[in-house]
Amino acid sequence: MHDVLDPRDTVPDEAEQLRLSGYALPAELQSALDTASRAGDGPSLHLLEPRLASEATRVADWPYDEPDDAASIFARMSGTGMPRTRAPEEAELRDRITGAWLGRCVGCCVGKPIEGLTPGQIRQYLAEADAWPLLGYVPLSGRLPDGVEKLNPSWVDATLGNVDGMPRDDDIDYTILGLHVLETYGRSFTRHDIAHEWLDKLPFLQTFTAERIVYRNVVSGIPVDEAAAWRNPYREWIGALIRADVFGYINPGLPEEAARLAFADASLSHTGNGIYGEMWAAALVAEAFVSATAQEAVERSRRWIPRGSRLEEAVDRVIELHAGGGSWEDAIAWIDETFREHSWVHTLNNAAVIVAGLIWGQNDPAKAIGLTVQAGYDTDSSAATVGSVMGAILGAAALPAPLVVPLNDRIRSAVRGYDNSRISELAERTLAMALEGR
């Protein structure tokens, strides 16, 4: 857990964020930072924090071009201005939107118990539980992997035989809250509206990393338009990407509109690839409604990643590995090596894992979700996005009953007023928004 109020966490994390996005610190400042970090010297780290932004300099050979404003981002997307693709008719769209909601819940729930484990630990655990390869909910085993003292606390209600409704999870909370925002403010909502609804509907302690930082910033009086960049070392982590899917749900076949709404949401809390991740994921889901296969949806989604960005490089490399005959294992090995210095909840590694799960999943939802979880990283978040895409392509009727039935059409949620929501009702409300946007 990264404590947003503790400089022993936030200051080293800010230094890491700067380094991974192409900045270098003066040797004297880096030395002072390293010394204070090793000593756990919070007061000294607090005093060093303002110097990071002011003294960091961009390395001369940085090859990427990663703007934060909407106009520049869309100008770098090859799909901008393309004609819309006709969405399915109402009956089919209802089934697909319901499938997307169910798939998101299934993927999230499958990934919850082993969130935070490494790929090696996941493989050891699943193999000993006779569940490798993973094609369903994670079974509860008495034997834990080497170096693991306990599973994620969600094992109580997210393991095989223990699922009774979708357990509470922030990945689903933000999907619900996104629908609420759309119903309340319409498609012209702003980041100010999002900030208001976070403060009104989400408990502070049910937010994490960038979202908790921004919550703190806004409550402390930092202007909403500056909150994403103010002392926020998690601004390119996965927090925005997990909020994307509902903007794709209401824009079937309209990826540019989905990306536009995702930008308004993401820019409250993220910058650079943190923003691109949400825009891409929203467009990916929108494209899934008009794609015959997961691979087609992924290929179409490439148009909604800014050229010259690290996200483009990550997604394209996984696609190239598949096209060249590489295996899923090859892709995960590349991801592990390329992003070995990144947090396991960064946008880049998790986006690459999502792509790998989808294209090697061969249009099989259980296989696609299972591969995504087996890769490790933010297992519940990445598998939730994969579940959305598979549900949007195949529809609810085609999803495996052993995965869907335990959900019992019910979601637990920390969003005020939405606990024990019915999945079918949320899907109907989403359908109404999608039909209005035709």
C-alpha positions in Angstrom: 0.0 0.0 0.0 1.3 3.4 -1.0 0.4 5.9 1.8 -0.3 9.2 0.1 0.3 11.0 3.4 3.7 9.5 4.0 6.7 11.1 2.3 8.6 7.8 2.8 6.3 6.4 0.1 5.5 9.3 -2.1 8.9 11.0 -2.5 10.8 7.8 -3.7 7.8 7.0 -5.8 8.0 10.5 -7.4 11.6 10.0 -8.1 10.8 6.7 -9.8 8.0 8.3 -11.9 10.4 11.0 -13.1 13.1 8.5 -14.0 10.8 6.2 -15.9 9.4 9.1 -17.8 12.7 10.3 -19.0 14.0 12.7 -16.3 17.3 12.7 -14.4 18.0 14.2 -11.0 21.2 16.1 -10.1 23.7 13.7 -8.5 23.7 15.6 -5.2 19.9 15.5 -5.0 19.8 11.8 -5.9 22.3 11.0 -3.2 20.4 13.0 -0.6 17.2 11.2 -1.6 18.8 7.7 -1.5 20.3 8.5 2.0 16.9 9.7 3.4 15.1 6.8 1.8 17.4 4.2 3.3 17.0 5.8 6.7 13.3 6.1 6.5 13.7 9.8 7.2 10.3 11.2 6.5 11.0 14.9 7.5 14.1 15.0 5.2 12.2 13.4 2.3 9.4 15.9 2.8 11.9 18.8 2.5 13.4 17.2 -0.6 10.1 16.7 -2.4 9.7 20.2 -4.0 13.2 19.9 -5.4 12.3 16.9 -7.5 10.1 18.7 -10.0 12.1 21.9 -10.1 15.5 20.3 -10.6 14.7 17.2 -12.7 15.8 17.6 -16.4 14.7 15.6 -19.4 17.4 13.2 -20.7 18.8 14.2 -24.1 17.9 11.0 -25.9 14.3 10.6 -24.7 12.5 9.3 -27.8 8.9 9.7 -26.9 6.4 12.5 -27.4 3.6 12.4 -24.8 1.4 15.5 -24.4 -1.3 15.9 -21.9 -3.9 18.2 -23.6 -6.8 16.7 -25.5 -6.1 18.5 -28.8 -2.5 17.3 -29.1 -3.5 13.7 -28.0 -6.2 13.4 -30.6 -4.0 14.9 -33.3 -1.6 11.9 -32.7 -4.4 9.3 -33.0 -4.7 7.8 -36.5 -8.4 7.1 -36.0 -9.4 10.7 -35.3 -12.2 11.9 -37.7 -13.0 8.4 -39.1 -16.6 7.6 -39.8 -18.6 5.7 -37.2 -19.2 2.0 -37.4 -22.9 0.9 -37.2 -23.6 -0.6 -33.8 -25.8 -3.7 -33.3 -29.6 -3.3 -33.2 -31.3 -2.9 -29.8 -31.9 -6.6 -28.9 -28.4 -7.7 -29.8 -26.9 -4.6 -28.1 -28.8 -5.4 -24.9 -27.2 -8.8 -24.9 -23.7 -7.4 -25.6 -23.9 -4.6 -23.0 -25.2 -7.1 -20.4 -22.3 -9.4 -21.4 -19.8 -6.6 -21.0 -21.0 -5.9 -17.4 -21.0 -9.6 -16.6 -17.6 -10.1 -18.2 -16.1 -7.2 -16.3 -17.4 -8.6 -13.0 -16.3 -12.2 -13.8 -12.8 -11.0 -14.8 -12.4 -8.9 -11.8 -13.6 -11.6 -9.4 -11.3 -14.3 -11.0 -8.3 -12.0 -10.5 -9.0 -10.8 -7.0 -7.6 -13.6 -4.8 -4.1 -13.7 -6.3 -3.7 -9.9 -7.0 -0.2 -8.9 -6.1 1.4 -12.3 -6.7 4.2 -12.7 -9.2 3.6 -14.8 -12.3 5.8 -17.5 -10.8 3.9 -17.5 -7.6 0.6 -17.7 -9.5 1.7 -20.6 -11.5 3.0 -22.5 -8.5 -0.3 -21.9 -6.6 -2.6 -22.8 -9.5 -0.5 -25.9 -10.4 -0.7 -27.2 -6.9 -4.4 -26.5 -6.8 -4.8 -28.4 -10.1 -6.1 -25.2 -11.8 -3.3 -24.5 -14.4 -4.2 -23.3 -16.9 -6.8 -21.2 -15.2 -10.2 -21.4 -16.8 -12.5 -20.4 -14.0 -12.5 -19.0 -10.5 -9.4 -19.5 -8.4 -9.7 -22.5 -6.1 -8.8 -22.1 -2.4 -5.7 -24.2 -1.7 -4.1 -25.0 1.6 -0.7 -24.7 0.1 0.7 -21.2 -0.6 3.5 -20.3 -3.0 7.0 -19.8 -1.8 7.3 -16.4 -0.2 3.6 -15.8 0.2 2.1 -15.8 3.7 -1.5 -15.3 2.7 -3.7 -14.7 -0.3 -5.4 -11.4 -1.0 -8.1 -10.9 1.7 -10.8 -11.2 -1.0 -10.3 -14.9 -1.1 -13.2 -15.2 1.4 -15.7 -14.3 -1.3 -13.9 -14.5 -4.6 -12.6 -18.1 -4.7 -14.2 -21.1 -6.4 -17.4 -22.1 -4.4 -17.4 -19.0 -2.3 -18.6 -16.5 -4.9 -22.1 -15.2 -4.1 -22.5 -12.0 -6.0 -19.8 -9.7 -7.2 -17.7 -8.7 -4.2 -16.9 -5.1 -3.7 -14.0 -3.8 -5.7 -12.8 -0.4 -6.9 -12.6 -1.7 -10.5 -16.4 -2.1 -10.4 -17.1 0.9 -8.2 -15.7 3.2 -10.9 -17.8 1.5 -13.6 -20.9 2.2 -11.5 -19.8 5.7 -10.6 -19.1 6.4 -14.3 -22.7 5.4 -15.2 -24.0 7.6 -12.4 -22.0 10.6 -13.7 -23.3 10.1 -17.2 -26.9 9.9 -16.0 -26.4 13.0 -13.8 -24.4 15.3 -16.1 -24.8 13.7 -19.6 -22.0 13.4 -22.1 -20.8 16.9 -21.5 -19.5 16.2 -17.9 -16.2 17.7 -16.9 -13.4 16.7 -14.6 -15.0 19.1 -12.0 -18.1 17.0 -12.1 -16.1 13.8 -11.6 -14.3 15.3 -8.7 -17.6 16.4 -7.1 -19.0 12.9 -7.4 -15.9 11.3 -5.9 -16.1 13.4 -2.8 -19.9 12.8 -2.6 -20.1 9.1 -3.4 -16.7 7.5 -2.7 -15.2 6.9 0.8 -11.6 8.2 0.9 -10.2 4.9 2.1 -11.8 3.0 -0.8 -9.6 5.0 -3.3 -6.0 4.1 -4.0 -2.8 5.6 -5.4 -3.5 8.4 -7.9 -7.2 8.6 -7.0 -6.4 9.0 -3.3 -3.8 11.6 -4.0 -6.3 13.7 -6.1 -9.0 13.2 -3.5 -6.5 14.6 -0.9 -5.5 17.4 -3.2 -9.0 18.6 -4.0 -10.0 18.5 -0.3 -6.8 20.5 0.5 -7.8 23.2 -1.9 -5.7 22.4 -4.9 -7.7 23.5 -8.0 -9.3 20.5 -9.8 -7.5 21.4 -13.1 -4.1 21.1 -11.3 -4.9 18.1 -9.0 -3.5 15.4 -11.4 0.0 16.9 -11.4 0.3 18.2 -7.8 2.6 15.8 -5.9 1.1 12.8 -7.6 3.7 10.1 -8.3 1.0 7.7 -9.5 -0.1 9.8 -12.4 0.8 7.1 -15.0 -0.4 4.1 -13.0 -3.5 2.0 -13.9 -6.0 4.0 -11.8 -7.5 5.8 -14.8 -7.5 2.7 -17.1 -9.8 0.9 -14.7 -12.4 3.6 -15.0 -12.7 3.4 -18.8 -15.1 0.7 -19.7 -18.4 2.4 -19.2 -17.5 5.0 -21.7 -17.1 2.2 -24.2 -20.4 0.6 -23.2 -22.4 3.7 -24.1 -20.5 4.3 -27.3 -20.7 1.0 -29.3 -18.9 1.6 -32.6 -18.0 5.1 -31.5 -14.4 4.8 -30.2 -13.6 8.5 -30.7 -16.5 9.6 -28.5 -15.6 6.9 -25.9 -12.0 8.2 -25.9 -13.2 11.8 -25.6 -15.3 11.0 -22.5 -12.4 8.9 -21.1 -10.1 12.0 -21.4 -12.4 14.1 -19.4 -12.4 11.4 -16.7 -8.7 10.5 -16.8 -7.3 14.1 -16.8 -8.7 14.6 -13.3 -6.1 12.2 -11.9 -3.5 11.3 -14.5 -1.1 12.6 -17.1 0.7 11.1 -20.1 0.3 7.4 -20.4 -2.1 7.3 -17.5 -4.5 9.3 -19.7 -3.8 7.4 -22.8 -4.5 4.1 -21.0 -8.0 5.1 -20.2 -8.7 6.6 -23.6 -7.4 3.4 -25.3 -9.3 1.1 -23.0 -12.6 3.0 -23.6 -12.0 2.9 -27.4 -11.1 -0.8 -27.2 -14.4 -1.6 -25.5 -16.3 0.6 -28.0 -14.6 -1.3 -30.9 -15.4 -4.6 -29.3 -19.2 -4.0 -29.9 -18.5 -3.9 -33.7 -15.7 -6.6 -33.9 -16.1 -10.3 -34.6 -13.1 -11.3 -32.6 -10.9 -10.1 -29.7 -8.0 -9.8 -32.0 -10.0 -7.6 -34.4 -11.0 -5.3 -31.5 -7.3 -5.0 -30.4 -6.2 -4.2 -34.0 -8.9 -1.6 -34.3 -7.9 -0.1 -30.9 -4.4 0.7 -32.1 -5.9 3.8 -33.9 -6.7 5.3 -30.5 -3.2 5.3 -29.0 -1.1 8.5 -29.5 1.7 8.0 -31.9 5.1 8.4 -30.3 4.0 7.2 -26.9 5.3 4.4 -24.7 1.8 2.9 -24.7 1.9 2.7 -28.5 5.2 0.9 -28.3 4.0 -1.6 -25.6 0.8 -2.5 -27.4 2.4 -2.7 -30.8 5.2 -5.0 -29.6 2.8 -7.5 -28.1 0.8 -7.5 -31.4 4.0 -8.0 -33.4 5.1 -10.9 -31.2 1.7 -12.6 -32.0 1.9 -11.9 -35.7 5.5 -13.3 -35.8 4.4 -16.6 -34.3 5.5 -16.0 -30.8 3.7 -17.6 -27.8 1.8 -16.0 -25.0 4.8 -17.0 -22.8 7.1 -15.1 -25.1 4.9 -12.0 -24.7 4.8 -12.2 -20.9 8.6 -12.7 -20.8 9.0 -9.5 -22.9 6.6 -7.6 -20.6 8.4 -8.8 -17.5 11.8 -7.8 -18.9 10.7 -4.5 -20.4 8.8 -3.3 -17.4 10.9 -4.9 -14.6 11.4 -1.4 -13.0 7.8 -0.4 -13.2 5.2 -0.8 -10.4 3.0 -3.9 -10.9 0.0 -1.4 -11.1 1.5 0.7 -13.9 -0.5 1.4 -17.0 2.1 0.2 -19.5 2.7 -3.4 -18.3 -1.0 -4.0 -17.5 -2.1 -2.7 -20.9 0.4 -5.1 -22.6 -1.0 -8.0 -20.5 -4.5 -7.1 -21.5 -3.5 -7.2 -25.2 -1.8 -10.6 -24.7 -4.8 -12.1 -22.9 -7.1 -11.0 -25.7 -5.2 -12.1 -28.7 -3.9 -15.4 -27.4 -7.3 -16.1 -25.8 -8.7 -17.0 -29.2 -12.1 -15.6 -28.5 -12.6 -17.9 -25.6 -13.7 -15.7 -22.6 -12.5 -18.2 -19.9 -9.1 -18.7 -21.6 -8.6 -14.9 -22.2 -9.4 -14.1 -18.6 -7.3 -17.0 -17.3 -4.3 -16.0 -19.4 -4.6 -12.4 -18.2 -4.7 -13.4 -14.5 -1.8 -15.9 -15.0 0.4 -13.0 -16.2 0.3 -11.4 -12.8 0.5 -7.6 -12.3 -2.9 -6.0 -11.4 -4.8 -9.2 -12.0 -8.3 -8.1 -11.1 -8.1 -4.8 -13.0 -6.6 -6.2 -16.3 -8.9 -9.3 -16.3 -11.9 -7.0 -15.7 -11.1 -5.1 -18.9 -10.6 -8.3 -20.8 -13.9 -9.6 -19.5 -15.6 -6.4 -20.7 -14.2 -6.9 -24.2 -15.1 -10.5 -24.4 -18.7 -9.9 -23.1 -19.1 -7.0 -25.6 -18.0 -9.3 -28.5 -19.9 -12.4 -27.6 -22.9 -11.2 -25.5 -24.2 -12.5 -22.2 -25.7 -15.6 -23.6 -22.3 -16.9 -24.8 -20.5 -16.4 -21.5 -19.7 -19.7 -19.6 -22.5 -20.4 -17.0 -20.0 -21.5 -14.3 -18.5 -18.0 -14.4 -21.8 -16.1 -14.6 -24.2 -18.0 -12.4 -22.3 -17.4 -9.1 -22.6 -13.6 -9.6 -26.4 -14.0 -8.9 -27.1 -10.7 -10.7 -25.7 -8.7 -7.8 -22.8 -6.3 -7.1 -21.5 -5.1 -3.7 -20.3 -1.5 -4.0 -18.7 1.2 -1.9 -20.4 3.8 -4.1 -23.0 5.5 -1.9 -26.5 4.4 -2.9 -25.4 1.5 -5.1 -24.6 -1.4 -2.8 -26.3 -4.6 -3.8 -27.1 -3.2 -7.3 -28.5 -5.7 -9.8 -26.2 -6.2 -12.8 -29.2 -6.5 -15.1 -30.5 -3.1 -14.0 -27.2 -1.4 -14.5 -27.0 -3.0 -17.9 -30.5 -1.7 -18.9 -29.6 1.8 -17.7 -26.4 1.6 -19.8 -28.3 0.5 -22.8 -30.6 3.5 -22.5 -27.5 5.8 -22.5 -26.1 4.0 -25.5 -29.4 4.3 -27.5 -29.6 8.0 -26.7 -26.2 8.5 -28.2 -26.9 6.9 -31.6 
